[in-house]
Amino acid sequence: MNLERIHHILNNKLKCDIFYDERPVWIQGIDDSNDVAKIGFVDNFEEKDVYIEDLYERNLYN
């Protein structure tokens, strides 16, 4: 995934299935300066900072 796609999703409030390491996540915020996103996992309360390029949408792999 790239920064432009993340901005598009967040600005249009689109419902998208986003994954990290085969787990569904939601994006809490992004840091444009170093291409990092803060994500929360849908299946528990875990949060993590990950590189935007490591996120993907179902059927839209990098």
C-alpha distances in whole Angstrom, upper triangle without the diagonal:
4,7,9,7,7,11,11,11,13,16,16,17,15,15,12,12,9,10,10,13,14,15,14,13,14,12,16,15,13,14,14,16,14,11,11,11,14,14,17,17,18,21,23,23,21,19,17,15,12,9,6,5,7,6,5,8,11,12,9,8,6
4,6,5,7,9,10,11,13,14,16,17,16,17,14,15,12,13,13,16,18,18,17,16,15,13,16,14,11,12,11,13,12,9,10,11,14,15,18,19,21,24,25,25,23,20,18,15,12,10,6,6,9,8,9,11,14,15,12,11,9
4,5,5,6,9,10,11,12,14,15,15,17,15,16,14,15,15,18,20,20,18,16,15,12,14,12,9,10,8,11,10,7,9,9,13,14,18,19,21,24,25,24,23,19,17,15,13,10,7,8,11,10,12,13,17,18,15,15,13
4,5,5,6,9,10,11,12,14,14,16,15,16,15,17,18,21,22,22,20,18,16,14,16,14,11,13,10,13,14,11,13,13,16,17,20,22,23,26,27,27,25,22,21,18,16,14,10,11,14,13,13,14,17,18,15,15,13
4,5,5,6,9,10,11,12,11,13,11,13,11,14,15,18,19,19,17,15,14,12,15,14,12,14,12,16,16,12,13,12,15,15,18,19,20,23,25,25,24,21,20,18,16,14,10,11,13,11,10,10,14,15,11,13,12
4,5,5,6,8,10,10,10,12,10,12,10,12,14,17,18,17,15,13,11,9,11,10,8,11,10,14,14,10,11,9,12,12,15,17,18,21,22,21,20,18,16,15,13,12,8,10,12,10,10,11,14,16,13,14,13
4,5,5,6,8,10,10,13,13,15,13,16,17,21,22,21,18,16,13,11,12,10,9,11,10,14,15,12,13,11,14,14,17,19,20,24,25,24,23,20,19,17,16,14,11,13,16,13,14,14,18,19,16,18,17
4,6,5,6,8,8,11,11,14,13,16,18,22,22,21,19,17,14,12,14,13,12,15,14,17,18,15,16,14,16,16,19,20,21,24,26,25,25,22,21,20,18,17,13,15,17,14,14,13,16,18,15,17,16
4,6,5,6,5,8,8,11,10,14,16,20,19,18,15,13,11,10,12,12,12,15,15,18,19,15,15,13,15,14,16,17,17,21,22,22,22,19,19,18,17,16,13,15,16,13,12,11,14,16,14,16,16
4,6,5,7,9,10,13,12,15,17,21,21,19,16,14,10,8,10,9,10,13,13,17,18,15,15,12,13,13,15,17,17,21,22,21,20,18,18,17,17,16,13,16,17,14,15,14,17,19,17,19,19
4,6,8,11,13,16,15,19,21,24,24,23,20,17,14,12,13,12,12,15,14,18,19,17,17,15,16,16,18,20,20,24,25,24,24,21,21,20,20,19,16,19,20,17,18,17,20,22,19,21,21
4,5,9,11,14,15,19,21,25,24,23,20,18,15,13,15,14,15,18,18,21,23,20,20,17,18,18,19,21,20,24,25,25,25,23,23,22,22,21,18,20,21,18,18,16,19,20,18,21,21
4,6,9,12,13,17,19,23,22,20,17,15,12,11,12,13,15,18,18,22,23,20,19,16,17,16,16,18,17,21,22,22,22,20,21,21,21,21,18,20,21,17,17,15,17,20,18,21,22
4,6,10,11,15,18,21,20,19,15,14,12,12,14,15,16,20,20,23,24,20,20,17,18,16,17,18,16,20,22,22,23,21,22,21,21,21,17,19,19,16,15,12,14,16,15,18,19
4,7,9,13,16,19,18,16,12,12,10,11,14,16,17,21,21,25,25,21,20,17,17,15,15,15,14,17,19,20,21,20,20,21,20,21,18,19,19,15,14,11,12,15,15,17,19
4,6,10,13,16,15,13,10,10,9,10,14,15,16,20,20,24,23,19,19,16,16,14,14,14,13,16,18,19,20,18,19,19,18,18,15,16,16,12,10,7,9,11,11,13,15
4,7,10,13,11,10,7,8,8,11,14,16,17,21,21,25,23,20,18,15,16,13,13,12,11,13,16,18,18,17,17,18,17,17,15,15,14,10,8,6,6,10,10,12,14
4,7,10,9,8,6,6,7,8,12,14,14,17,18,21,20,16,15,12,13,10,11,10,10,13,15,16,15,14,14,15,13,13,11,12,10,7,6,5,7,10,10,11,12
4,7,6,5,4,5,8,10,13,15,15,18,19,22,20,16,15,12,13,10,10,9,10,12,14,15,14,13,13,13,11,12,11,11,9,6,5,6,7,11,11,10,12
4,5,5,7,7,10,11,14,15,15,17,18,20,18,15,13,11,11,9,10,9,11,12,14,15,12,12,10,11,9,10,10,10,7,5,7,9,10,13,13,11,12
4,6,8,10,13,14,17,18,18,20,21,23,20,17,15,14,14,12,13,11,13,13,14,16,14,13,12,13,11,12,12,12,8,8,9,11,12,14,14,12,13
4,7,9,13,15,18,20,20,22,24,26,23,20,18,16,16,14,13,11,12,12,14,16,15,15,14,16,14,15,15,14,11,9,9,10,9,12,13,12,14
4,6,10,13,15,18,19,21,23,25,23,20,17,15,14,11,10,7,8,8,10,13,11,12,12,14,13,15,15,15,12,10,10,11,11,14,15,14,16
4,7,10,13,16,17,20,22,25,23,19,17,14,13,10,9,6,6,7,10,12,12,12,13,15,14,15,14,15,13,10,10,9,10,13,14,14,16
4,7,9,12,14,17,19,21,20,17,14,11,10,6,5,4,5,8,10,11,10,9,10,12,11,13,12,14,12,9,10,10,12,15,15,15,17
4,6,9,11,15,17,20,19,16,14,10,9,6,5,6,7,10,11,11,11,10,11,12,12,14,12,15,13,10,11,11,13,17,16,17,18
4,6,8,11,13,16,16,13,11,7,6,5,6,9,10,14,14,13,12,10,10,10,10,12,10,13,13,10,12,12,15,18,17,17,18
4,7,11,13,16,16,14,11,7,5,5,7,10,12,15,14,12,12,9,10,10,11,13,12,16,15,13,15,16,19,22,21,21,21
4,7,10,12,13,11,9,6,5,7,10,13,15,18,18,16,15,11,11,9,11,12,11,15,15,13,16,17,20,23,21,21,21
4,6,9,9,7,6,4,6,9,12,15,17,21,20,18,17,13,12,9,10,10,8,12,13,12,15,17,20,23,20,20,19
4,6,6,6,5,6,8,12,15,18,21,24,23,21,19,15,13,10,10,10,9,13,14,14,17,19,23,25,22,22,20
4,6,5,7,8,11,14,18,21,23,26,26,24,22,18,16,13,12,11,10,12,15,15,17,19,23,25,22,21,19
4,6,8,11,13,17,20,23,26,29,28,26,24,20,17,14,13,11,12,14,16,17,20,22,26,28,25,23,21
4,6,9,12,15,19,21,24,27,26,24,22,18,15,11,10,8,9,11,13,15,18,21,24,26,23,21,19
4,7,10,13,17,19,22,24,24,23,20,17,14,10,9,6,6,8,10,11,14,17,21,22,19,18,15
4,7,9,13,16,19,21,21,19,16,13,10,6,5,4,5,9,10,10,14,17,20,22,19,18,16
4,6,10,12,15,18,18,16,14,10,8,6,5,6,6,10,10,9,12,15,18,21,18,17,16
4,7,10,13,16,15,13,11,7,6,4,6,9,9,13,12,11,14,16,19,22,20,20,19
4,7,9,12,12,10,9,6,5,6,7,10,10,13,11,10,12,14,16,20,19,18,18
4,6,9,8,7,6,4,7,9,10,13,13,16,14,12,14,15,17,21,20,20,21
4,6,6,6,6,6,8,11,12,15,15,17,14,12,14,14,15,19,19,19,20
4,6,8,9,10,12,15,15,18,17,19,17,14,15,14,15,19,19,20,21
4,7,8,11,13,17,17,20,20,21,18,16,17,17,17,20,21,21,23
4,6,9,12,15,17,20,20,22,19,18,19,19,20,23,24,24,26
4,7,10,14,16,19,20,22,20,18,20,21,22,25,26,25,26
4,7,11,13,16,17,20,17,16,18,20,21,24,24,24,24
4,7,10,13,14,17,15,14,17,18,20,24,23,22,23
4,6,10,12,14,12,12,15,18,20,23,22,21,20
4,7,9,12,11,11,15,17,20,23,21,20,19
4,6,8,7,8,12,15,18,20,18,17,15
4,5,6,7,11,14,17,19,17,15,13
4,5,6,9,12,15,17,14,13,11
4,6,8,11,14,15,12,10,8
4,7,10,13,14,12,10,9
4,7,10,12,10,9,9
4,7,9,7,6,7
4,6,5,6,9
4,5,7,10
4,6,10
4,7
4
